[in-house]
Amino acid sequence: MLALSVFLVACSSGNEAPATEEPVTEEPVTEEPQNLSGPLTLSGSTSVEKVGLALIEEFMALNPDVVGTYEAIGSSGGVKNAADGVTQIGTASREIKDEEKAWGIEELTIAYDGIAVIVNPANTVEDLTIDQITKIYTGEITNWKDLGGNDEEIVVVSREDGSGTRGAFEEILGIEGKLTQNALIAEGNGNVQSTVAGNPKAIGYVSFSSLDNTIKPLKVEGVEPISEDVINGTYKISRPFIFVYKEENLTEPAKAFLDFVMSEEGQNIVEENGAIRVK
């Protein structure tokens, strides 16, 4: 009987259909949202300020626990702050100097900008050459009549030492250290613009992003001061907007902010605020 039972069990087992494994469906892996919090500190160029603040504001809207600040102290101050760890990111509206690169900072070009040569709307002059602008700022041309304008003294308005706009402007024209002693010095794009807007004899220069209808931008060598002409290389007075930093000083919010600036959304904000996108 025992042998018969074993035989029946064996036969029964042999007739069973083979077991099939149920397919394993993997759950999609979703990345957890970053819970960014803490300070995000930038300092530097007054020309970059408008773009920088717009980027910070949108980044804070996406990350409510991040508190971002921007201190407009000029390009040289911003680069030094980043090198010294005073702020996580410094901003410059000119090329970084060799002596600054020696501080061990990283560079990120976030946009390009043109520098517009501006006059009062009452001024009849519409176009200047690079040579004429150079001679105005070195004091060789002092009367508007020599440029096709009225018989009036030219009031030259320039920026303060350490300004990225001034540094770029003088480097492009080749007049570093040669600014006329009669120039009025105004701190920040806004002050240059308001000085020119209030004086029919004045000439100045500001970032494209600062232009409004209180002043008149001049053509340079017959070329309009517009973004398209900077991109195609025909407008010659232009410069980069650069973020600088030391990797070891970047917090998680600062790293995420740099990624955001170079994203499609970040570059859209750059463009919406008067600068020229890099991608």
Stockholm file with secondary structure:
# STOCKHOLM 1.0

chainA/1-279         MLALSVFLVACSSGNEAPATEEPVTEEPVTEEPQNLSGPLTLSGSTSVEKVGLALIEEFMALNPDVVGTYEAIGSSGGVKNAADGVTQIGTASREIKDEEKAWGIEELTIAYDGIAVIVNPANTVEDLTIDQITKIYTGEITNWKDLGGNDEEIVVVSREDGSGTRGAFEEILGIEGKLTQNALIAEGNGNVQSTVAGNPKAIGYVSFSSLDNTIKPLKVEGVEPISEDVINGTYKISRPFIFVYKEENLTEPAKAFLDFVMSEEGQNIVEENGAIRVK
#=GR chainA/1-279 SS CHHHHHHHHHHHHHTSCCCCCCCCCCCCCCCCCCCCCEEEEEEECHHHHHHHHHHHHHHHHHSTTEEEEEEECCHHHHHHHHHHTSSSEEEESSCCCHHHHTTCCEEEEEEEEEEEEEECTTCCCCEECHHHHHHHHHTSCCBGGGGTSCSCBCEEEEECTTCHHHHHHHHHHTCTTCCCTTCEEESSHHHHHHHHHTCTTEEEEEEGGGCCTTSEECEETTBCCSHHHHHTTCCCSEEEEEEEECGGGCCHHHHHHHHHHTSHHHHHHHHHTTCEECC
#=GC SS_cons         CHHHHHHHHHHHHHTSCCCCCCCCCCCCCCCCCCCCCEEEEEEECHHHHHHHHHHHHHHHHHSTTEEEEEEECCHHHHHHHHHHTSSSEEEESSCCCHHHHTTCCEEEEEEEEEEEEEECTTCCCCEECHHHHHHHHHTSCCBGGGGTSCSCBCEEEEECTTCHHHHHHHHHHTCTTCCCTTCEEESSHHHHHHHHHTCTTEEEEEEGGGCCTTSEECEETTBCCSHHHHHTTCCCSEEEEEEEECGGGCCHHHHHHHHHHTSHHHHHHHHHTTCEECC
//
